[in-house]
Amino acid sequence: MEVMRVWPPADDDALLAELGTALREAEQVSPAYLTAARGAFAWRTVDADLAIAELMFDSACDPEPAGLTRSGGDGPTRALAFRRGPVTLEIEVTGAGIVGQLSPATGGRVTARTAEGVFDEAVVGPVGFFSLAAPPPGPVRIDAHTAEYDLATSWVVLA
């Protein structure tokens, strides 16, 4: 009778041992499979490596504060606010694009990406403002990099 092992292994050393055994026992491993396996292993700590900002407000889900009305010539506006510690990232999304502010304002760069890769990048101005292209359909993440901090939003569908 074969003993069932707990999967996934409890730590990286056990996982490496398990993967090594599987590779040694395999007759032939395709280069595409090896590339995919290395990529997946490299991403195993992505949540710990990224400073993920928490979604604090989304106008698509939360009612607008009393007395606030939004209007614009480029279609409906959606406002979102993210926070990680003392850092906030606020964005507004319209048909024309994404405008936002990073606070505290220390300059830097924001990158907007989809699962396929970067779709736009922008320099953060001296007071924290930036502007990006209209988001494509599907999940989007915005990464902010400054001399003082890095953060990433959670994946969110904006279009």
Z-matrix of the N, CA and C atoms (Angstrom, degrees):
N
C 1 1.435
C 2 1.531 1 108.78
N 3 1.334 2 115.93 1 130.50
C 4 1.462 3 121.31 2 179.99
C 5 1.522 4 109.65 3 -81.98
N 6 1.314 5 115.34 4 136.23
C 7 1.460 6 121.34 5 179.33
C 8 1.525 7 107.91 6 -84.04
N 9 1.339 8 116.08 7 129.74
C 10 1.468 9 120.14 8 178.35
C 11 1.520 10 108.91 9 -80.29
N 12 1.326 11 115.33 10 135.69
C 13 1.457 12 120.84 11 178.33
C 14 1.517 13 109.30 12 -100.83
N 15 1.312 14 115.36 13 152.76
C 16 1.460 15 121.08 14 176.51
C 17 1.527 16 108.06 15 -71.84
N 18 1.315 17 117.16 16 132.87
C 19 1.460 18 121.65 17 177.42
C 20 1.510 19 108.33 18 -128.35
N 21 1.262 20 122.42 19 137.05
C 22 1.462 21 126.48 20 -3.40
C 23 1.521 22 110.75 21 -76.41
N 24 1.326 23 115.85 22 160.59
C 25 1.473 24 119.30 23 177.70
C 26 1.520 25 110.57 24 -57.38
N 27 1.312 26 115.38 25 155.29
C 28 1.464 27 121.67 26 -173.26
C 29 1.521 28 114.48 27 -70.49
N 30 1.331 29 118.14 28 -25.52
C 31 1.464 30 118.97 29 -178.17
C 32 1.531 31 109.94 30 -144.74
N 33 1.318 32 116.46 31 173.97
C 34 1.464 33 121.42 32 -176.72
C 35 1.530 34 112.18 33 -63.00
N 36 1.330 35 117.87 34 -39.13
C 37 1.467 36 120.02 35 -179.63
C 38 1.520 37 110.87 36 -62.11
N 39 1.330 38 117.16 37 -43.03
C 40 1.463 39 120.66 38 178.35
C 41 1.525 40 110.84 39 -65.95
N 42 1.327 41 116.69 40 -39.48
C 43 1.461 42 120.27 41 177.85
C 44 1.526 43 111.10 42 -63.56
N 45 1.333 44 117.27 43 -44.98
C 46 1.466 45 120.60 44 177.89
C 47 1.522 46 111.31 45 -61.13
N 48 1.315 47 117.84 46 -41.20
C 49 1.462 48 121.09 47 178.29
C 50 1.525 49 110.37 48 -62.65
N 51 1.330 50 116.90 49 -44.01
C 52 1.468 51 121.82 50 179.60
C 53 1.530 52 111.16 51 -63.35
N 54 1.333 53 116.44 52 -44.90
C 55 1.465 54 120.11 53 178.59
C 56 1.527 55 111.59 54 -65.01
N 57 1.328 56 116.21 55 -40.73
C 58 1.469 57 120.14 56 178.13
C 59 1.512 58 111.73 57 -60.93
N 60 1.313 59 117.47 58 -43.97
C 61 1.464 60 121.68 59 177.81
C 62 1.516 61 110.58 60 -61.22
N 63 1.320 62 117.28 61 -45.05
C 64 1.471 63 121.07 62 179.66
C 65 1.520 64 110.91 63 -61.32
N 66 1.339 65 117.88 64 -41.34
C 67 1.465 66 120.50 65 179.91
C 68 1.530 67 111.79 66 -67.98
N 69 1.320 68 117.23 67 -40.22
C 70 1.465 69 119.82 68 179.33
C 71 1.525 70 111.62 69 -66.40
N 72 1.337 71 117.13 70 -33.21
C 73 1.455 72 120.57 71 -178.38
C 74 1.528 73 112.17 72 -81.75
N 75 1.304 74 118.03 73 -17.91
C 76 1.467 75 120.99 74 -179.57
C 77 1.524 76 109.85 75 -74.78
N 78 1.322 77 115.50 76 141.30
C 79 1.465 78 119.49 77 179.10
C 80 1.518 79 111.15 78 -72.83
N 81 1.327 80 116.45 79 -42.86
C 82 1.457 81 120.24 80 178.73
C 83 1.524 82 108.24 81 -153.55
N 84 1.309 83 115.79 82 134.10
C 85 1.453 84 121.50 83 178.58
C 86 1.525 85 107.25 84 -114.60
N 87 1.320 86 116.17 85 126.43
C 88 1.460 87 120.02 86 -177.63
C 89 1.528 88 110.38 87 -68.89
N 90 1.339 89 117.36 88 148.98
C 91 1.473 90 120.33 89 177.34
C 92 1.531 91 112.53 90 -58.41
N 93 1.340 92 117.73 91 -36.39
C 94 1.467 93 120.63 92 179.37
C 95 1.530 94 110.63 93 -64.37
N 96 1.330 95 116.50 94 -38.30
C 97 1.463 96 120.21 95 179.18
C 98 1.529 97 110.42 96 -67.38
N 99 1.331 98 116.89 97 -41.95
C 100 1.462 99 120.18 98 178.34
C 101 1.530 100 111.49 99 -62.57
N 102 1.335 101 116.71 100 -41.96
C 103 1.459 102 120.85 101 178.63
C 104 1.521 103 110.41 102 -61.92
N 105 1.337 104 116.47 103 -45.61
C 106 1.464 105 120.28 104 179.37
C 107 1.527 106 111.11 105 -63.83
N 108 1.322 107 117.08 106 -40.70
C 109 1.469 108 120.85 107 -179.82
C 110 1.523 109 111.15 108 -64.82
N 111 1.334 110 117.15 109 -42.51
C 112 1.472 111 119.62 110 178.49
C 113 1.525 112 110.81 111 -64.04
N 114 1.330 113 116.37 112 -40.54
C 115 1.458 114 120.23 113 178.56
C 116 1.512 115 112.22 114 -63.69
N 117 1.330 116 116.58 115 -43.80
C 118 1.462 117 120.56 116 179.50
C 119 1.530 118 110.73 117 -64.42
N 120 1.324 119 116.72 118 -40.79
C 121 1.462 120 119.81 119 -179.84
C 122 1.529 121 110.77 120 -66.01
N 123 1.328 122 116.99 121 -38.56
C 124 1.462 123 120.73 122 179.87
C 125 1.528 124 111.44 123 -63.83
N 126 1.336 125 117.82 124 -29.18
C 127 1.460 126 121.74 125 -177.87
C 128 1.523 127 113.36 126 -89.72
N 129 1.317 128 118.72 127 5.13
C 130 1.466 129 120.81 128 -174.77
C 131 1.517 130 112.87 129 -63.59
N 132 1.325 131 118.15 130 -23.68
C 133 1.469 132 121.34 131 -178.48
C 134 1.524 133 112.24 132 -113.13
N 135 1.336 134 117.17 133 19.99
C 136 1.459 135 119.63 134 -173.17
C 137 1.530 136 112.61 135 -58.98
N 138 1.328 137 118.48 136 -38.89
C 139 1.461 138 119.54 137 -179.86
C 140 1.520 139 111.74 138 -64.49
N 141 1.322 140 116.97 139 -36.73
C 142 1.461 141 119.97 140 178.70
C 143 1.529 142 110.92 141 -74.09
N 144 1.344 143 116.86 142 -32.49
C 145 1.458 144 120.91 143 -178.10
C 146 1.527 145 112.49 144 -74.73
N 147 1.325 146 117.26 145 -33.40
C 148 1.454 147 120.98 146 -178.77
C 149 1.520 148 109.80 147 -90.46
N 150 1.296 149 115.65 148 143.71
C 151 1.457 150 121.21 149 174.77
C 152 1.528 151 106.70 150 -91.32
N 153 1.335 152 116.77 151 87.08
C 154 1.459 153 121.31 152 -174.82
C 155 1.531 154 109.85 153 -76.07
N 156 1.325 155 114.74 154 125.25
C 157 1.460 156 121.17 155 178.56
C 158 1.529 157 109.14 156 -85.97
N 159 1.302 158 116.35 157 140.46
C 160 1.464 159 122.52 158 -179.48
C 161 1.526 160 110.02 159 -82.57
N 162 1.338 161 116.45 160 136.26
C 163 1.458 162 121.25 161 175.06
C 164 1.522 163 108.40 162 -71.52
N 165 1.339 164 116.32 163 118.32
C 166 1.463 165 121.57 164 -177.43
C 167 1.528 166 112.23 165 -99.54
N 168 1.338 167 116.73 166 -30.08
C 169 1.463 168 120.71 167 -177.55
C 170 1.511 169 108.79 168 -152.17
N 171 1.338 170 115.48 169 139.44
C 172 1.468 171 122.56 170 173.99
C 173 1.513 172 106.92 171 -142.41
N 174 1.331 173 116.88 172 114.61
C 175 1.460 174 120.46 173 -176.54
C 176 1.523 175 111.98 174 -65.28
N 177 1.320 176 118.35 175 -16.31
C 178 1.461 177 120.50 176 176.14
C 179 1.527 178 110.93 177 -72.38
N 180 1.332 179 116.78 178 -20.12
C 181 1.468 180 121.58 179 -177.83
C 182 1.521 181 112.56 180 -113.15
N 183 1.319 182 116.18 181 -34.36
C 184 1.457 183 121.55 182 -174.06
C 185 1.527 184 110.01 183 -103.21
N 186 1.324 185 117.81 184 143.19
C 187 1.470 186 119.04 185 177.06
C 188 1.526 187 110.88 186 -69.00
N 189 1.310 188 115.01 187 151.40
C 190 1.466 189 120.57 188 176.37
C 191 1.522 190 109.42 189 -67.46
N 192 1.326 191 117.20 190 146.16
C 193 1.472 192 119.25 191 174.57
C 194 1.528 193 110.15 192 -58.69
N 195 1.308 194 116.87 193 148.78
C 196 1.468 195 122.29 194 -178.43
C 197 1.524 196 110.50 195 -55.60
N 198 1.324 197 115.38 196 134.63
C 199 1.455 198 120.93 197 176.69
C 200 1.512 199 114.91 198 86.79
N 201 1.349 200 118.89 199 -6.82
C 202 1.462 201 121.19 200 -178.88
C 203 1.520 202 109.24 201 -98.71
N 204 1.317 203 116.53 202 124.57
C 205 1.456 204 120.75 203 174.02
C 206 1.515 205 107.59 204 -126.26
N 207 1.296 206 115.47 205 142.39
C 208 1.456 207 120.81 206 -179.73
C 209 1.518 208 108.84 207 -112.01
N 210 1.314 209 116.24 208 141.28
C 211 1.456 210 120.09 209 174.86
C 212 1.511 211 107.70 210 -147.37
N 213 1.298 212 115.06 211 153.73
C 214 1.457 213 119.69 212 178.96
C 215 1.506 214 109.51 213 -170.63
N 216 1.300 215 116.25 214 153.73
C 217 1.444 216 121.03 215 -178.97
C 218 1.515 217 113.93 216 -80.08
N 219 1.313 218 118.25 217 -6.41
C 220 1.460 219 121.04 218 -176.20
C 221 1.521 220 112.62 219 -105.99
N 222 1.310 221 117.17 220 28.85
C 223 1.457 222 120.28 221 178.34
C 224 1.509 223 111.73 222 93.45
N 225 1.334 224 115.45 223 -177.25
C 226 1.469 225 119.83 224 -177.10
C 227 1.523 226 111.69 225 -60.70
N 228 1.319 227 115.14 226 149.69
C 229 1.451 228 121.63 227 177.45
C 230 1.517 229 108.90 228 -106.77
N 231 1.309 230 115.46 229 136.53
C 232 1.462 231 121.42 230 174.03
C 233 1.520 232 106.87 231 -119.32
N 234 1.312 233 116.55 232 130.26
C 235 1.454 234 121.50 233 -179.53
C 236 1.520 235 109.00 234 -111.58
N 237 1.340 236 115.70 235 137.57
C 238 1.460 237 122.01 236 176.87
C 239 1.524 238 108.36 237 -135.50
N 240 1.316 239 115.71 238 146.52
C 241 1.462 240 121.20 239 177.04
C 242 1.527 241 108.46 240 -132.76
N 243 1.334 242 115.33 241 132.76
C 244 1.462 243 123.20 242 179.10
C 245 1.517 244 108.38 243 -121.38
N 246 1.341 245 116.56 244 149.27
C 247 1.456 246 119.96 245 178.81
C 248 1.520 247 109.87 246 -143.71
N 249 1.325 248 114.15 247 141.74
C 250 1.466 249 121.78 248 169.29
C 251 1.512 250 106.25 249 -141.26
N 252 1.322 251 116.10 250 109.95
C 253 1.465 252 120.40 251 -176.25
C 254 1.516 253 109.68 252 60.19
N 255 1.334 254 117.90 253 -130.79
C 256 1.460 255 120.87 254 -178.04
C 257 1.538 256 113.29 255 -84.23
N 258 1.327 257 117.47 256 -0.10
C 259 1.466 258 121.47 257 -175.60
C 260 1.520 259 110.06 258 -97.21
N 261 1.338 260 116.59 259 131.28
C 262 1.456 261 121.23 260 174.61
C 263 1.517 262 109.97 261 -122.28
N 264 1.320 263 114.77 262 147.08
C 265 1.459 264 123.13 263 175.53
C 266 1.512 265 105.87 264 -130.05
N 267 1.331 266 116.16 265 116.39
C 268 1.459 267 121.75 266 179.60
C 269 1.513 268 108.10 267 -115.80
N 270 1.353 269 116.06 268 135.03
C 271 1.460 270 119.94 269 178.94
C 272 1.519 271 110.33 270 -133.78
N 273 1.323 272 115.01 271 152.45
C 274 1.454 273 122.93 272 169.94
C 275 1.514 274 106.95 273 -124.04
N 276 1.328 275 115.61 274 134.63
C 277 1.454 276 121.99 275 -176.21
C 278 1.523 277 108.72 276 -117.20
N 279 1.340 278 116.25 277 126.85
C 280 1.464 279 122.20 278 173.77
C 281 1.519 280 107.40 279 -130.32
N 282 1.297 281 116.50 280 -179.84
C 283 1.461 282 120.84 281 176.18
C 284 1.520 283 112.23 282 -63.53
N 285 1.337 284 117.35 283 -23.25
C 286 1.466 285 121.53 284 -179.15
C 287 1.517 286 112.96 285 -83.59
N 288 1.335 287 117.64 286 -21.01
C 289 1.454 288 118.85 287 -179.50
C 290 1.514 289 112.96 288 151.95
N 291 1.313 290 114.23 289 -163.60
C 292 1.460 291 122.65 290 -179.07
C 293 1.524 292 107.70 291 -117.38
N 294 1.324 293 116.83 292 129.08
C 295 1.461 294 121.32 293 170.44
C 296 1.516 295 106.46 294 -119.36
N 297 1.310 296 115.77 295 147.02
C 298 1.447 297 117.70 296 -177.29
C 299 1.503 298 113.03 297 -155.94
N 300 1.343 299 113.34 298 174.02
C 301 1.455 300 120.62 299 176.46
C 302 1.518 301 108.62 300 -139.97
N 303 1.310 302 114.15 301 134.46
C 304 1.456 303 123.19 302 177.25
C 305 1.521 304 107.38 303 -106.65
N 306 1.337 305 116.35 304 130.55
C 307 1.454 306 120.15 305 -177.58
C 308 1.526 307 109.69 306 -136.79
N 309 1.302 308 120.57 307 133.41
C 310 1.448 309 126.29 308 6.25
C 311 1.530 310 111.18 309 -70.57
N 312 1.322 311 113.77 310 147.77
C 313 1.460 312 120.70 311 -177.21
C 314 1.521 313 110.11 312 -80.97
N 315 1.315 314 115.91 313 112.81
C 316 1.465 315 119.93 314 179.42
C 317 1.517 316 111.54 315 -133.24
N 318 1.337 317 116.55 316 18.10
C 319 1.457 318 119.03 317 -174.16
C 320 1.514 319 109.28 318 75.29
N 321 1.296 320 117.61 319 -175.08
C 322 1.455 321 121.28 320 178.97
C 323 1.514 322 112.00 321 127.99
N 324 1.325 323 115.38 322 -153.87
C 325 1.459 324 121.48 323 -175.06
C 326 1.516 325 109.18 324 -146.88
N 327 1.343 326 116.65 325 141.68
C 328 1.456 327 121.45 326 172.09
C 329 1.529 328 108.37 327 -116.22
N 330 1.311 329 115.24 328 145.78
C 331 1.461 330 122.62 329 179.30
C 332 1.518 331 107.76 330 -128.71
N 333 1.322 332 116.32 331 128.38
C 334 1.462 333 121.24 332 176.43
C 335 1.521 334 107.36 333 -104.85
N 336 1.331 335 115.76 334 131.55
C 337 1.464 336 119.01 335 -176.36
C 338 1.512 337 111.82 336 -137.64
N 339 1.324 338 113.65 337 156.36
C 340 1.455 339 122.94 338 171.08
C 341 1.526 340 106.25 339 -114.60
N 342 1.320 341 116.82 340 -178.13
C 343 1.460 342 120.17 341 177.56
C 344 1.527 343 111.05 342 -62.19
N 345 1.331 344 117.53 343 -25.54
C 346 1.466 345 121.35 344 179.28
C 347 1.518 346 113.27 345 -81.52
N 348 1.325 347 117.64 346 -15.23
C 349 1.460 348 120.28 347 179.21
C 350 1.521 349 111.76 348 135.82
N 351 1.325 350 115.46 349 -167.27
C 352 1.471 351 122.63 350 -176.69
C 353 1.522 352 109.82 351 -69.26
N 354 1.354 353 116.99 352 132.63
C 355 1.465 354 119.27 353 173.07
C 356 1.521 355 112.06 354 -110.20
N 357 1.337 356 118.23 355 -16.60
C 358 1.466 357 120.02 356 173.90
C 359 1.532 358 109.51 357 -166.78
N 360 1.335 359 114.93 358 154.83
C 361 1.464 360 122.46 359 176.70
C 362 1.517 361 107.98 360 -138.31
N 363 1.324 362 115.88 361 153.68
C 364 1.463 363 119.83 362 178.48
C 365 1.517 364 110.25 363 -151.61
N 366 1.307 365 114.54 364 151.47
C 367 1.467 366 121.82 365 173.52
C 368 1.520 367 107.19 366 -81.57
N 369 1.322 368 116.04 367 139.00
C 370 1.469 369 121.40 368 175.18
C 371 1.518 370 106.87 369 -87.32
N 372 1.323 371 116.04 370 124.86
C 373 1.453 372 121.13 371 -178.61
C 374 1.519 373 112.58 372 -69.42
N 375 1.336 374 116.84 373 173.96
C 376 1.463 375 121.66 374 -175.61
C 377 1.532 376 114.34 375 -62.55
N 378 1.335 377 118.20 376 -21.73
C 379 1.466 378 119.85 377 176.69
C 380 1.527 379 111.42 378 -106.85
N 381 1.343 380 116.51 379 14.06
C 382 1.455 381 121.27 380 172.80
C 383 1.511 382 116.49 381 94.38
N 384 1.334 383 119.00 382 -0.28
C 385 1.459 384 120.53 383 -176.95
C 386 1.524 385 112.03 384 -82.91
N 387 1.338 386 114.91 385 149.08
C 388 1.468 387 121.88 386 174.79
C 389 1.519 388 109.22 387 -151.66
N 390 1.321 389 115.49 388 163.51
C 391 1.460 390 122.50 389 179.88
C 392 1.521 391 108.93 390 -139.24
N 393 1.340 392 115.82 391 135.26
C 394 1.464 393 121.84 392 -179.70
C 395 1.530 394 109.75 393 -128.08
N 396 1.309 395 116.31 394 163.39
C 397 1.458 396 122.36 395 177.69
C 398 1.530 397 110.01 396 -66.13
N 399 1.325 398 115.21 397 164.82
C 400 1.466 399 120.83 398 176.43
C 401 1.526 400 109.07 399 -60.81
N 402 1.313 401 117.39 400 138.01
C 403 1.462 402 119.59 401 -177.75
C 404 1.523 403 111.82 402 -73.16
N 405 1.325 404 116.46 403 145.52
C 406 1.459 405 120.10 404 174.95
C 407 1.528 406 109.80 405 -77.31
N 408 1.330 407 117.65 406 167.90
C 409 1.464 408 119.72 407 175.93
C 410 1.533 409 110.34 408 -62.06
N 411 1.315 410 116.04 409 150.57
C 412 1.455 411 120.84 410 177.37
C 413 1.506 412 112.58 411 99.53
N 414 1.334 413 115.84 412 177.97
C 415 1.468 414 120.86 413 -176.88
C 416 1.521 415 112.79 414 -65.78
N 417 1.326 416 115.30 415 141.34
C 418 1.464 417 123.85 416 -179.79
C 419 1.525 418 107.55 417 -131.29
N 420 1.328 419 115.67 418 145.96
C 421 1.463 420 121.93 419 173.11
C 422 1.521 421 107.57 420 -130.37
N 423 1.319 422 117.01 421 141.22
C 424 1.459 423 121.81 422 177.03
C 425 1.521 424 108.05 423 -114.08
N 426 1.336 425 115.35 424 125.31
C 427 1.459 426 122.35 425 177.38
C 428 1.522 427 108.30 426 -105.39
N 429 1.322 428 117.11 427 136.89
C 430 1.457 429 122.18 428 176.87
C 431 1.525 430 108.43 429 -119.86
N 432 1.330 431 115.34 430 132.05
C 433 1.471 432 121.28 431 -179.49
C 434 1.524 433 108.39 432 -129.18
N 435 1.323 434 116.25 433 123.96
C 436 1.455 435 121.67 434 174.40
C 437 1.523 436 107.77 435 -131.04
N 438 1.310 437 116.60 436 177.01
C 439 1.463 438 120.21 437 176.95
C 440 1.530 439 110.91 438 -66.68
N 441 1.336 440 117.49 439 -26.10
C 442 1.462 441 121.56 440 -176.13
C 443 1.534 442 114.42 441 -95.44
N 444 1.337 443 118.51 442 -27.53
C 445 1.456 444 119.90 443 -174.59
C 446 1.527 445 111.80 444 -159.15
N 447 1.330 446 114.72 445 162.40
C 448 1.467 447 124.23 446 172.08
C 449 1.523 448 106.36 447 -129.10
N 450 1.315 449 116.51 448 142.26
C 451 1.449 450 119.66 449 172.05
C 452 1.513 451 109.09 450 -152.31
N 453 1.311 452 115.45 451 161.93
C 454 1.460 453 122.82 452 177.47
C 455 1.515 454 107.77 453 -136.08
N 456 1.339 455 116.09 454 142.12
C 457 1.461 456 119.46 455 174.37
C 458 1.525 457 108.11 456 -77.70
N 459 1.299 458 115.92 457 164.38
C 460 1.460 459 119.58 458 168.94
C 461 1.533 460 107.24 459 -69.67
N 462 1.325 461 117.22 460 164.18
C 463 1.463 462 120.88 461 176.89
C 464 1.519 463 108.18 462 -72.65
N 465 1.337 464 116.40 463 131.02
C 466 1.465 465 121.26 464 -178.22
C 467 1.516 466 108.97 465 -143.32
N 468 1.315 467 116.80 466 142.67
C 469 1.480 468 121.59 467 176.72
C 470 1.517 469 107.23 468 -86.03
N 471 1.326 470 116.66 469 119.46
C 472 1.464 471 121.68 470 -177.45
C 473 1.515 472 113.16 471 -106.02
N 474 1.327 473 117.96 472 -22.18
C 475 1.469 474 121.40 473 -177.36
C 476 1.504 475 110.78 474 -116.24
